Amino acid sequence: MTSRMSSQSLTIASAMQANAELAVTQARERYQWQLDYSVESLDRVDKIIDVLHVELPKSFLARALKRAAIDEEVWTMARTWGGYVGETFRRSWGGRWKTVPQPEGPVDIVLDLPFARCHVVEQARWRIAEGAGERMTEIYASLNRQHQAASTDTGDIT
């Protein structure tokens, strides 16, 4: 059972790293922006997600005719950009990617940080599909406050 769980963790970690690398490539080729896994790069990702939301078909007829294709496209974009954001978080604070089975719909991809659980793929999906929700820079700021509080609580000064 342990090797199966390790294999699953390794697989999702590799997949999310590959998604993050795809985001870096897409940002460079499509938007002429460099992403370097820095906190500052999250502002560029927020702008890209805003563009992706605007580019989605909005009319009722377009969405009705292509519903499944649009939903899959949104999930693909969410894994790509959420993967980049999650990898930025993971490189800052450590942590590991996990999948959590859901009763309905796809599995939830989460990033377990040492001090919090982050649903960054779902948050990216929500922003892309609905244009609503917290910006990635806001999520980082909130998590950074939690990290600082957790470090203070344990006496960690790093």
Secondary structure, DSSP 8 states (H G I E B T S, - for coil): -HHHHHHHHHHHHHHHHHHHHHHHHHHHHHH-----S-TTHHHHHHHHHHHHHHHS--SHHHHHHTHHHHHHHHHHHHHHHHHHHHHHHHHHH--EEEEE--SSSS-EEEEE-SS-EE-HHHHHHHHHHHS-S--HHHHHHHHHHHHHHHHHHHT---
